[in-house]
Amino acid sequence: MKIAFSYMAIIVVILVLLNTYPIIVSQNSLFQSKKGALKEQASLVAWTLASMDELLPEDTARIVKGFNTLSSYRVIVCNESGLVVYDNSTNASAAGKYALQGEIVASLSGRNVYRGMADDVAFESFVAIPVMAKGRVIGSVYLYEYDPEQAALLRGLQYDLSTFSIVITAVVIILSIFVSLALTRRISGLMRAIRAVEAGEYGIKAPVKGSDDLAQVAGHFNELSDRLFKTETQRQQFVSDASHELKTPLAAIRLLTDSVLQNEDMDHVTIRDFMSDIGQEIDRLARTTEELMTLTRLDSAPPLREYALHPAPVIRRAVHMLQPLAENAGVSIRCELSEHCVMLGNYDDLYTVVYNLIENAIKYNHRGGDVRILCFSRGAFLQIIVDDTGAGIPEEDLPKIFDRFYRVDKARSREAGGTGLGLSIVAQAVRRMKGRIEVESVFGRSTRFTLFFTVVDRDE
């Protein structure tokens, strides 16, 4: 209704102007036209009468009747004392009487006087011109016009404008109501979808019709709703997976402790074995909790400040920390690092990425296998490659490896101490540094992770 009333208010203002301005302009134009015509006629008569030393009735009547153009006017001629010496009116002639009209009195003082007025019946115009002879006023010429025809034309114009305005107003009201209802229906549909999402019904779609701004808003809302639905689905899956991952070691700990408590005759060697198993489950629980906290930090924390960073020292530190793990697994690590490469990123996120990738390359390798790490710049990108000769990843599993808690080989992953969160942490950290990660793998032979980051000019 607000929209409808706004449009109607604008139309009403326009129609008011349409019904007043043309009438006023037309009326003023007519008055100016009549003023010019009357003054021209009166001046011509006054100039002709100025040849007389004194305005006498007979002579004045003879001269005025010689003007054929004065038939539509009432003509009054007065001498210098205001006595009417000529009046062409047949009904109420003022001849022989003194003129009382204000225009005549004013003109006898030497001024040209014009006055016009209009009503619904006719236009009335008055002009009085002094008759000058030898530098003095010897009389006055007064012309009066009564014009009902022009008034009728203006009344007709005003009637037509009023009729047109009424029709336009009716059309505008009807169209405004229809447009407002159509727009309101679309807005109402969008509002229903918004309230549904507010109530937790993610994935609700707002109707999209047309290509106007409102349709674009509905389209953006639908995209947002889809993202919220996907995020909520992932959140629920994450909570379910996290609960399962935390529940499994807790259940094992509970089972082992119950076994110790319920068996009073258990020997010390068995108890030590049970305690060792409990310790391993606690370590597993601690790792899962730590990686969950890391993911939560990456999800919720604002991106760290990026700066120019040499990746080679970061990679060497991660290799140094993982060297004991590689020696125990019988895996050799080779690095081919360009010392002059500079990237845009931050130390903590880059260390997290390379540490997790190298750790996975060691854990899921075979004894005697290799892990090769390369770092070089190519064009506008710096590339870090972690290549291994391990078990590889099946092609159907490649799109899912960055999902949280996803494991390709669940049994082997648990044996290696994996939680299924490492690659999720890697993907999130790479995104925070505005980088890109790609993976290639041949199942049973090798896996290669390639990281792409923005190169920074060394001169900057």
Beta strands, then each sheet from edge to edge (+ up, - down):
strand 1: 74-79
strand 2: 84-87
strand 3: 113-118
strand 4: 123-133
strand 5: 136-147
strand 6: 307-309
strand 7: 332-337
strand 8: 343-345
strand 9: 370-378
strand 10: 381-388
strand 11: 436-442
strand 12: 446-454
sheet 1: 2+ 1- 5+ 4- 3+
sheet 2: 6+ 8-
sheet 3: 7+ 9+ 10- 12+ 11-
end
